[in-house]
Amino acid sequence: MSVSAEQFWNLAVISGLIASEHRATWEEQFAAACDEARQRESVRDVAKWLIEQNIISRYQAGVLLTGKSGPFRYGNYQIYDRIAEGVWKGCYRAIHHATRHPVVLKFIPTKQLQIDSWSKIQGIVQSRQELEHPVLLKCHVASSEGKYRILVFDDFPVGESLADRLDRGALAAKEAARITRVLALGLVPIHAAGQAHADLRPTNIWLAENGGVFLICDPSQVMSSATPEIALEQANYRAPEFPLPGPAYAPLADTYALGCSLYECLNGGPAFPDGDVALKQQCHAAQPITPINESSAPGALFQLITYLMAKNPEIRYQQIADVAEQLAPFLDGSALKIPSRETLATESEFRAAVRSETSVVAVSGLPGQPSVVTPPAAQPPILPPANPLAAQSAPAFQTMPPPAPNAAASMVVQGSDTNQTLRIRQKKKRQLQQVLLTAVALTFIAGGGYVGYTKWRTPSLSELPESDNEDDVKVTVAVEDDGTLLWDTPTHGPPLDLSMIPFESLALIAIRPKKLLGQEEGQRLFRAMGPQFSRWRRGWEDRVGFNLDQVDQLLISLHPRGDEMPEPAYVITLAEKIERSELLAKFGDLEEQASDGDSFYSGSDFAVYLPDGDMIERFALGSSIRMKDVAELEGGAPPPRTGTERLIRASDRDRHLTILFVPYFVSTNLLRDGREFYFGEAQKVREPLDWLMGSSIKAALFSVHLSNNTYLELQINSDVTKNPYTVVDDLRHRVSELPMMIETYIAQKLNPPVYWRRIAFRYPDMIAFLHDHTRIQVDGKLAVVNTRLPNSAAHNLAAGGELLLATRPSEMMVIGDVKPTIPQTMDELLATTTKIAFSQLSFENVIRTIENDLLEKHPALPFFFDIKVIGRDLEGNGITRNKEVRNFDASGTVADVLTQLCLKTNPVTTVTKPSEKDQKLVWVIGPDPDNESKTVILITTRDASAAKNYTLPKPFQLKE
């Protein structure tokens, strides 16, 4: 939803981010900083400037740009960012109101708690209040806000969890020993107090970029209410005595879990990875651990692990401090030092404050008893520091007053580690990269005929209450809560398995044919690919001997071969296994060929690689050169091309379609000059691709999944010298121009034939719709873009893209760019065409959306243009500007759309025509109430128009 600059300022005040008495001065400072008047009217420039002045955060700006005023305040804390990755994904960074100390908030919906879980969690938090160690990231507060329970944690340094690190492989012995030693020292005060951490596992071990190691103490996951996924992960580190009667969470259970974590660091995986919770527990109790290779774990270190993981607790090290001492000989002198977490000046004040605030939350045994929180008295306004080097790492509190004019230059955004994770970018409009990659997929499909294919849900948004009133609070995951957060992914599969892929692939396409063809939209998508794809499909099925609906996964890799077209290689995973002899018989006469690794089978025009075994599920197909590569690798995965490693790890095998590509290689090889495709020369696709992707994107991963909706996702790995935000921001400016460019191309050059003219002229609206429903986030080192669209969007976008590529420009059309006609009068502007569709918006915001869209389409109008809602006139007829308008879909001239909107919003619902007397709500052209020398569009009433002698547009005029 678009908001105007004026609305944005209003929302900032309503939300409490800007004090109302300071707004005027801030606006003056902003106006003085703008070079041009139009910048002062741009909501994006307002948001950007407020962020730069450290008045609001990027996250807060993103929320305001959706037309929401928050909420940002929960009890004693004000949210300024949402965490997008790692252990804390879905939690929030916040500021403690009284002390301005940075913290992390975790919201726990009451429905996820068992009857007595909350009181137990509060008890754990209370019991650990006095435990102190630089290694511990503690939970300080367990408070109730409405129907939500909130845990307040220490903020944490930039880094990643040990679990995330182990996803990239095992650690060196010295590093694993160092991490384990630090954790052992961190457990000392917990065990000395007679307690246990009770959930020690790689997920709760945090590795800072400066080498620091921290232990996260999250009481909510200790409880039996942990999700099945968490319980299964916890079972990898549960001591054998866990299911027995008695103190299951004794300190010696932590010792066992520490041994399990050390084993995983060296081995690259847990000691007992297979089975469900019960089977894992049986293995811990009875099965010996498998020795680790001597090169990864020296004998003495593995011996230490056996004592840590002894089945009998009495054999383990009885004091956790002894574990740290035993690990010291494995380390160099410098590694014995523990990098400490940065201590902020506000920390001691914050800890004293929370002790005072939580003293009223004595653990009384009453589950879910709300805490009594009295908001602190208003604090005197504080200016941001003039010297950025002297600033705290926490952002200044959000209700700061504006600086004096001569202090404006001192307003800087602090660059500390705490602020570096303000990841979510504010967006007025969402990105359209998915459209580009749909075209790329179609280009691959068309590449010589051998590359085969190419209800709304809510984002994984925090389940935050919409109000502080418990009666009004509900679990909300609605899109309207925040338009900047990524949509929730529909799949959670493992990364793509790239085994049997030959060396040096320029691009990779992975498709799940059986899954796609098993649903109606998937079948429509295949048909929408056009006749070229249908011909390729028939030829491929004849050649391979399998229909696509018999294939679970098809991997297509493209490989360079000099000046010729890149050649494809295929990795086929069948839905059902087949006997080796039967599979070979499908390929005719093949001769077994030896290589430095495995053998492969070669024929006259292609070769096949089969793994060992009598029953085959997965095999590779391609030229003899490519299959020899696969055989030399013995069917393993080749080294990834530079820039694609992160993307491969971030891929999801369960997606129906995935495309991995390096734009530079696609542009300079696949789409090089001289290549001819069914749609014409490669230049037709290469030039817009180069323009859109720019030069900063090293590699990209595009994926599609169809369920009850169409899910599209793009992940970008950019040049290390470029800030991912900058790359995304540059791309945003380019993609915002695509709908108009497509519309101009269709109207001026294509003159589409009758059989697809309707879809041609609707296609720019489809692209714009996709653009408006796209979310962006920087997730770690990758920029992630995704969107959810209606189920039918997949085949519509594919069909429009294919027809757009396939249709040649008409020779009867005028060649060259024709400048669009700019409306010269208000009447001409009202006669231009537009379209608006939404499920629910307030009447005021609908008007603002129409106004902003018109100003964007016609940025150089030669006359003053504005649409004003006359609230006093509306109130006289019982109409409010905040009235919700639902399920509105209108197209035509601007005048027609305004008329349909007035008809839809009329207080008398029995009216069917705007010319009826009971049609109270109208629009007219009249003098601006604030400046009668200007003419504007007024949203008013029939009665007010008569009283002020306004001329009603023809549709509203009463019939005699």
N, C-alpha and C positions, 0 to 999 in steps of 0.2 A: 504494500500500500504506500502511495506517495504522500508525503506531507510537505507543506510549504515551509519556508524559513520562519514565518510568523508562528505557525503551529509548533515548530521545533522549539523556538524560544519559550512558548507557553508551556509545552510539555516539560521542559527542563525546570521551569519554576514549580509546576504542579508536583513534579517528582521529588522536589526538595534538593535537587542537584545545584540549583542556583537560587539564592535568596531573592525574593521579589524586589527588595529595596535596592539590590545591586544590579538588577537586570539592565536598567537604562545605561549605566556606566559601562557595563560589558558590551552592550550593543554599540556604544559610541567608540569604544576601543576597537571593536571588530570593523566598523565602518572606516575608521582611520587607517586600518591595515589593508583595506581592499584597494586594488588599483582601479577597478571599474565598477560602475553601479550594478551591472548585472551580477557581479560576484556577491554583492551584498544581498541579492535576492535568491541566491542559490543555497538551498538547504544543505547541499553537500559541502559547500565552502564554510558555512556556519559550523557544521559538525567538525570539520577538519580543523578549523581555527580553535574551537573550544578544546579539542584534544591537544593541540599543540601548546595551548596555554596551561595544560594540566588542570583544567576546570572539570572536565568529565573524562571518563575513560573510553576506549574504543568500544568496549562491550556496552557501556551505558548509551553511547551514541547510537549503536546498532539497534538497541531496544527503542529509543526515541524515534528513530527513523521509520519504525513500523507503525507509529501512531500510538504507542503505549507509553505510559508514564511510570512504568515499573511494574511491580514494586521493587525497590532496591533496599529498603530498610526492613530488617527483621530483628525485633528486639533491640539489642545493643550493637548491632552490626549492620554495616552498609556494604552491599555487594558492588564490586567494580569489575569483575571478570569471571568468565566461566572457563574451567579447565577442560582442555580438549583431548588430552592424551594421557596414557600411563595409568598408574594405580589410582590417581585422583580424578580420572575422567568423569565428568558429570558433576563434580563438586565445584565450589565457588571460592574465589578469592574475595576477601572482604576486609574492611577496616573496623576495628573496635572503636565505637563512637567516642568514648570519653578519652581514650589514650592515643587514638590514631595508629594503633599497632596493627600490622598486617597479619591476617589469619586465613585459614581455610575452613569453609563450612561444608558439612555433609548433611544433606536432608534425607531423613528416613521416613517415608510414609507410614502412618500408624498401621495400615493394613498389612504391612510386611512384618510386624512384630507379633510374637506370641504373647499370651496374657501377661506373663511376669517379666518379659524380656527387658522392657524399658527400665524398670526399677533395678534389675541386675546390672544393666549397662551403667546406670547412674552410680551404682555401688562400686563398679570397677574404676570409673573415672575418679570418684571420691577417694578411693584407696590409693590411687597413684598420684595424688596431688603433690605430695612432698618428695616424690622420687625425682632426682635430678642427675643428669649426665649429658655431656655434649653430644652423645650419639643418639639420644632418644628424641624422636619427634612425637610429642605427647598430645593426647586429647585432654583439653583443659576444662571443657564445659559440655554438659549434656542437658540442654534446655528444651522446653516445650514452647512452641509458638503456634497457637491455633491447633489444627489437627496434625501438625508436623512436629517431629522431634529433630533437633539440630545438634550435631556434634561440632565442636570448635577445636581445631587442631593448630599446632604450630605451623607457620608457613615453612616452605621448604626451598632449598636452593635449586638452581637449574640443574637438571640431570635426568636420570631415567631409573626405572626399577631394575633390580638384578634379573628379574624374569625377562624383561625386555632385552637386556644385554645377552642373556643366555640363548635367546632366539637366534642370535648370530653365531653361536658356537661356544664351545668350552673355553674356560679361562686358562691362562698359564698357571703353573703350580704356585709361583710366588704371589701372584695377584690373588688367587683363591685363598691362600693362607693369610694374606694381609686382611682381606675382607672379613674372614672368619674370626681372626684375632680381635678386630675392632668390635665386632658384634658380641663376642664373649665379654669384652670389657663393658659394653653397654648393658649387658644382662646382670652385671654384678650388683648394682643397687636394687634391681627388681628382686633378685634371689635373696639378697640380704634382708629384705623386708618380708621374707617368707612367701613371696608371690611368684607367679610364673607369667611370662609373656603370653603363652598359650596359643599363639598363632604365628610362629616363626617360620617363614617360608620366603622364597625369592621375591614374591609379589610384594611383601611388606619390608623389603630391604631396598633402601634408596641409595643410589650412587650419584654423588654430585660431580659436576664437571671438574672441580678442583681436587678430586681424589677423595673427598669426604665420603664416609659410609654412615648411614643412619638407619635406625630401626624404627619403623612406624608402629605405633601402638593404637590400633583401632578396635575399641571394645565391641563395636557392633558386629564384627565378624567372628568374635569369640563365641557368641551365643549360638544356640542350636538353630536359630532362625536363619542361618546363612543359607544362601540359595544352593540348589543341587550342584551347580557348576563349581561354586566355591568349596562346597563340602568334598567334591571329588578331588579338587586340587589339594585341599588340606590333608586328605588321606595319604598323600605322598610323603608326609612329614610327621605322621602320628606315631607315637611310641607304641610298642606292643602292649603296654599295660593300659592304654587308653580305654578300652571297653570294659575293663575290670572294675569292680566296686572299689571305692576309695577315692582319694584325691587325684583324679585323672590328669589334672593340669599341674602336677607337682613340678618343681624346678628341674628335676632330672628329665622330664619330658621335653623341656626346652633344649637340654643338652643333646638328646637324641635328634631333635629337629635340626639343630645346628650341624650335626654330623650328616644328616640327609642333604642339607643345603651345600655343604662342602663337597660331598660326593657328586652332586649334580654340577657344581662349578667345574669339576675336573673331568667328569664323564660326558657332559653336554646334555644329559637327561637324568631323570630321577632313577633311583635304585630299582623301583618296582613300577614301571610305567603302565602296565596293562591291567584291565579289569575294572570292576566297579569298586565302590567303597569297601564292601565286605571282603572282596578278594584281595585288595591291597592290604587290608588290615591282617589278613591271614598270612600274607607274604612277610610283613613286618614281624609277625610273631614267630614264624617257623622257617622261612627261607633265608639262606645265607646270601649276602650281597655278592655280586659278581666283581671279581678283581678288575681294577682299572689298569690300562696299559702303563708299563713302567715309565715310558717317556712322558706320559701325562701326569702321573702321580708317583713320585719316588716311593720306594718301599716303606720308608719310615713314615711318610705322610699318610699312606694308605693304612698303615698299622694304627695310626692315631684315629683315623676314621672308624676302624673296627671297634675301638674302645668307646668312641662317642655313640656308635650305633649298636652297642651290645644289647642283646635281647633282655638280659637280666639287668635291671637298673643298678644293682649293687656293683657291677663290673665297670660301669661308666665312671668318668671323672666325677667325683662327688662335689667338687667346688668348681664353679664356672671360671674362677680366676686361674685355676690350674690349667685350663684349656688354653687361655691366652699365653700363659708362661710356656707351655709345650710347643706352641706355634712360633714363638719368637725366633728359634734357631733357623727357621726356614726363610727368614727375611733378612735383607740388608739393613744396615743401620738407619738409613733415611726412611725406610718403609715402616719403621717402628713408631714414627711420629704420627699422631692422629690429627688430620686436618679438622679443625673445629668449624662449627656453623657460625656464621656472622651473628654477633649479638647486637641487636638494635638498642638505641638509647631508650626506646619505649618499652622494652621487654619487662623490666622489673616492675614498672608502673602498671603494665597490663596484668601481670600475674597477681599483683596485689588487688587490682580492681576486680578480677574475676573471682578471687576468693571471697571478696565482700559481696559480689552480686549473687554468687551461688550459695551463700550461707543460708538463704531462705529455701533452698531446694534440698533440705535434708532428706535422706533416703528413708521414706516412711513406709515403704512396702506397698504403697498405693500405685498400681501400674498406670502410667500415662498421666500422673498428676501434673498439671501445668505449673511451670515456674512462675513466680511472682516477679515480674520485671518492671521496674519503674524507669522510664527513659531518663537519662541524665539531664540536668539542667542545661539550658542553652549555653554553648561555649562562646566566648568572644571570638569574632572572626580572626582568622590567621592568614597572613599573606604567605605565598610560597617563598622559599628562600631565594635571595638574590644570587647567592653563590651556589651553583649546582653541586660543587664538590663537598659542600658542607651539609647537603640535604640528606635526610633519612631515605632509606630505600623504599619506604611506604609512600604512596602518593598522598598529596595534601588532602585534607578532608574537603568534601565536595561543596560545602556551602561557603567557601571563601569569598570575600568581597573582591571587587576589581582593584587593581593597583592604581596608584596615582599615575597621571599621564606620563610623567618622566620615568616611571618604573616599568613601563611596558616591556622594555627590552630585556628585563631580568626574568621574565616569565619563561621558564624552560621546562621541558619534559625531562624528568629524572631518568637516567639510564642505568639504574642498578639492576642486579640480578632479579630482584623481586618484580620489577616492572617489565622485565624482558619477556615474560610469559603472558602479556596482554595480547592474546593471539587473535581474537575475533574482530574482523574488520567491519566497520559500519558500511552499509550498502544502501543506496537509494534504489538501485535496480540490480538484479542478480545477473550472473555471468551466463554466457551462451556458448561456452566451449564445446558442450556436448553436440551442438549442431555441426560444428566443424568436424568432429570425429565421426559422426554419422556419415558425412561426405567422404572422409578418409576411408572408412570401412567399405563404402560403395566403390571407391576407387580401387581398393584391393580386389574386390569381387570382379571388377571389370578388367583386371590386369592380365590380359592375354587369355582369359578364359580358364585359368587354372587355380586361382585362389578363391576358395569356395564361399565365402560369406563374409561375410563380414561377421469411490470411497476415498480418498486421500488419507494418508497416514501422517503422523506427526514426527518431528525430529526426535532424536534421543535427548530431548529437552529435559532439563531438570524438572522434577515434579514439584514445582514451587507453588505455594498458595498465592491466590490473586488478591488476598486481602488479609489484614491482621485480625479481622473479626472471625472467631472460630466458627460462628454459624454460617459465615459466607465462604469459608475455605472449602475447596474441593481439590481432589487430585487432578491436576490439569496438565495435559500434554497436547494442548491445542496449538495449531500453527500460529495463531495470533499472539501467543505469549512472547515470541521472539523470532523475527524473521531472519536472523543472521546465523543461527545455529544449524549445523549440518542435519539433514534428514537422517533418521535412523536407518541403518543398513538392513536390507531384508535377508541377508545371508551372513553366516559367520564361519565359512569354510576355511580349510587350510590354504596356504599359498599354492599357486600353480606348480605342478610337478613337471619340470623341464627335462626329465630324463628322456633319452633317445633323440633329442634335438641336435642336429649337426652344428658344427662350429660356425661362427660369423653370420648370424642372422641379422638382417636389416630391420625386420619387423616380425612380430608374432601375433597370430590370431588364434584364440581359443574359443570354441563354440560347443554347446551341449545340444546336439541335434535332436536326440530322442526326447529330452525334456521339453524342448521348444515345440516339436511337432505333436507333443501330447496335449497341447492346449490350443484353443481356438485362435487366440491372438498370435501365438507363435506361427501357426499355419498362415495366417494373414500376412505376417511379417515376411515369410518366405515368398509368398506370392507377390508382395509389394516390391521385392528386389528386382523385378523386371525380367524380360525374356533372356537377357544375357546370363543371368544367374540360373535360370531354368535350364538353359543349354549346358552350362557348366555342371549342374547337378546331375543331369542324365549321363553325361560323359564320365563323370567321376564315379558314379555308382556302377556303371558298366565296367570300368577299368578295375575297380577295387573288388567288385563282387559282393558288396554290401549296400543296402539302402541306408540313407541317412538316419532313418528311424531305428536302425539297429546299432547305431553308434552312440555311446554315452558321451564321449568327448573326442573332438577332433582338434588337433593342434596343427596349424599351418605356419611354417617359418619360411621367410624369403631370404635368399642368399645371393650375393653378387656373383656375376660371371662376365667380367669385362664389359664390353660395349653392348652385349645382348641383355635382354630383359632378365631381371633377377629370377632365379629358378626356385620353385617351391619344394618343400619337403613336408611330409605328413607324419604325425604320430596319432595313431588311431587306438582308442580305448573302446572296446566293444561292450555292449550292454550285457551280453552273455558270453562266457568263454566258449572257445571252439577247439577241437582237436588240432594238433599241429599239422598232421597229414592232410586233414580236410582243408585247412587254411592254405597250405602250399598248393594244393590242387586247384584252388581258385585262380592262381596266378599263372598256370600253364607251365611251360618248360623253364625252369630256373636252375642255375648251376651254383653250387656252394663255392664261395670264395673265401680264402684265408686272409687274415690281416694280422697286425701286431697284437691285437686283442682277441675278441671273438670273431667268428666267421659270420658271413652274411650271404644272401642268395641274390644272384644277378641274372637278369633276363636281357632280351634284346633292347627294350626301351625303358626299363626301370629295374630297381633292385629293392629287396625287402630285408629288414633286420628283424629277427625273432629272438626273444630271450630264451633261456633254457626252460625246459618243461614240456610235458605232453599236452597240457591244456593252456591255450594262449588267450590272454585278455587284452594285452597291449602290444602293439608292434609298430614299426616305422616303415615308411615307403618313400622312395625318391630315386634320384639318380645314383649310379654306382659310386660316384665320387662322394656324395653325401652319406650314403649308407656305410662306406668304408670309414668315414669319420666316426659314425655312431659305433661301429664295431670296435674301433680302436679305443673308444671310451668305455667299451664293454657295457654299452647301454646307459651310461651315466649322464649326468647333466653337464653341458659345457660351461666354461667360465662365462659369467654374464658380461655383456658389453658394458664398458664404462658408462656410468650414469644410470644404469637400469637396476642396480643391485637393490636399492631401497624399494623400488617399485615392485620388483618381483616378490620381495618379502611382504609387501602390502597387498598383493593380489589375493583374490578369493576364487578358489577352484569351482565353487558352487554357482558362480554367476553364469548366466546363459551365454553371454558373449563378452569377451575380453580382447582388447587390442593393445599391444605394447609396441611402441615405436620411438625411434629417435628422429625428430623432425629434420635434422640436417641430412641424414642418410636417405630418408624418403624423398627429400627435395632434390638432392644431387644425384641420386641413382635411379630410384623407381620412377620419378617424375622428371627426369632430365630431358633436355631438348632432344628432339628426334623420336621420342617415344610416341607411338600412336595407340590410342584406346578407342573403344567403340563410341565414346562421346567426342572424340577429336584429339587434338594435340594435348600433351601433358601440361603445357603451359596454362591451359584453361583451369586446372585445379592447383597447379604449383604456385602461381602468383598469389591467389587469395590465401592459400595455406601459409606461404611465407609471410604475407602481410599480417595475418591474424596471430600466428604463433610467435612472431618476433625472433630475436636472436638469443634470448636469455634462457630458453627452455632446452635443457639437455635431453630429457626423455619424458614421455607421457604414457599413462596407463588409462585406457578408457574401458568402461564395462557397462553392461546392460543386464537387467534382470526383470523378467515379466512375472507378475503374480496377479494380484487383484489391481495392480497399477503398473506403470512403467517406471522403473528406477534407472537413472543414468548417473554415472559417477566418472569424474576425471581427476586423476592425481598427477601432479606436475613436479618433476625434479628440476630445479633451475640451476643456473650457473652459480658456483659457490661464491663468486664475487658479487652476486646480486641478492638483495634482500627479497625473500619470497613475497612479502607484502608489495614491494615495488613492482615485481613481475606481474602479480595478479592485478594490481591497480592499472598498470599499462594495458594489460589485456582487456580490462573492463572498459576502458575508453574505446577500444577498437570494436569489441563485440556489441557495444550499444548502438553502433551504426549499421549492424548487419540487416535488421528487418527492413530499414528504409532502402538499403542498397539492393536487397533481393527484390523488393517491390519495384524499384526503378528499373532493374534489369528485366524483370518480367514484362513490365508495361511498355518499355521503350524498345526492347530488342528481341524478345522471344516471340511475341504474338502467339501464345500457346494454342495448339489445335483444340477443337471443340471437346475432344474426348477427355482432356484433362484441364480444360480452362478453369473450371470451378475450383479444383484443388489448387491450381496455380495462384489464383487471386486470394485464396484463403491462406496460402502457405506463410506469407509474412506474419499474419496474425498468430499462426501456430508457433512461429519462432519467437514472437514477442511474448506469447503466453509462457513458453518454456523459460524465456529470459526472466520473467517476473517471478517464477517459482524455483529459482536456483539459489542454492546456499553455498557460501564459501567459508573456508576456515584454513588456517595454516596449522597443520597437524604434524608436530615435530619438524623435520626438515622438508616436508612435502606440503605443497599447496593442494588442498582437497576441495573439489567442487562437486556438488551433487544436486539432484532434483527428483521429485516424484510427480508424475503426470498421470492423467487418466489411462486406463488400460489400453484404449484404442490409439493412444498417441504413438506407439512404436511403429505400427504399420503406416500411419498417416505421415509421420516424419520421414520414414524410409521411402515411401512412394513418392512424396514430393521431392525429396533429394535426388532420387534416381531419375525422375522425369525432368528435373531441373538440369541435371547433367546431360541427359540423353538428347534433349531438344536443342537443335541447332538454331542460332539466331536467324530470324527471318530476313531474307534479302529485300523484302518489300518495306522493311522498317528503315527509318532514318538512322544511319550509322553515326555514332558519336554521342556524346553526353548532351542531354537536353536539360537545361536548368528548370527546376520545378517552378510553377507559377506561385508567386507569393500573394496571398489575399491582400487587397488594397483597402477594403472597407470591412466594417463589422458584418454587413450582410454577406459579403463574399466568404468570410471566415465561417459564418454559420452554415454556409452551403457546402463546405468541405466535408469529406466523409470521415467517420471515426467509428470506433467499436469499444464497448466497455462490457465486461462480464465479471461477476464476483459472486461469492456465496453469501457474504454478510459484511456490511460496512455501515457506518453511520452516515446519515444524509450529508452532513457537513463535509465528511471526508470524501464522499463520492464527488461532490462539487469540486473540491480541491484537486482530486485526481484528474477530472476532465480538464480543469484549468491548466494544470501542470503539463498534461500530455499535449495540449494545444500549443503551449509556449515552447515545448521541446520540438514539436514538428515544425513550428514557424517561429524561429528565434529572432527574425528580423522584421517583425510586423511594423509597417509604417504608421501605425496608430496605436493609441493607448488601449490596452485590453485588460479587463478584469471581470471576474464574476463575484458578485457580492450577495450574500444571504442576509436579508433584512429580518433579523430575529424578532423585532417588535411586531412587525406585520404578521409573521407566522404565529407568534404566541396568541394573537388576537383570535386566531381560528383553531387554537388547540394543537398547533404543530410545533415541535421542537427541532432544532437543528441537529440534535444528537439522536434523533429517531433512527432505529436500526432498519436498514433496507436489506432484504434477503433475496437471494436467487434472482439477481438481475442480469439480463443478457440482452443488450440492444446494439444495433448497428444501423448505419445510415448517415444522413447529414448530422452535423452537430445540433442543428435545430431540432431534428427528429428525436435524437437521443435525449436532449433536455426535456422535450415534451413527454417522452415515454417515462422518464424519471419522475416528473411531476405527477403523472398519472399513477405510477406505482406507489408513490409516497403520499398520495392524497388521503386525508383523514376519513373521508367517506368512501368506504371500500366497495360500495355498490356501483360506483361510477365506471362506465365502460368506454366513454369517449371524452376527450378533453373539452369538447364543446358543450358538455352538460353544465347546468347551473351549479350543481353540487361539486364541480371540480374547483376546489378552493385554491389549490397550490398552482401557481403559474410562473412563467419567466417572461420578462419583458426587456426591451432596450430602453434605458432611461438615464437620467443624470446621476452621477456618482454622489451619494449623500455627503461624502466628505469633501468633494470638490465639484460643484455643479458645472464647471466648465468642461468636464470630461464626461464622456458617454461610456457606460458599462452595461453588462448584462445583470439584471436584478432578479433574484429569486424572491418572490413576494406572493401576495394573494390576490384573488379576483376582487375582493372588497377594497383592498388598499389601492389597487390599480385604478379602480373607478373613482375613489376619493382624490387621487393625485393626477387624474386625467392621463394615465399611461395608455398607450395604444397596445392592445393585446395582439400577439401574433395570431395569424389566421386560424390555426387549429383550436385556439381557446375561445374564439368569438362565438357568441351564442347564435344558434340558428333561429330565425324568425319563424 
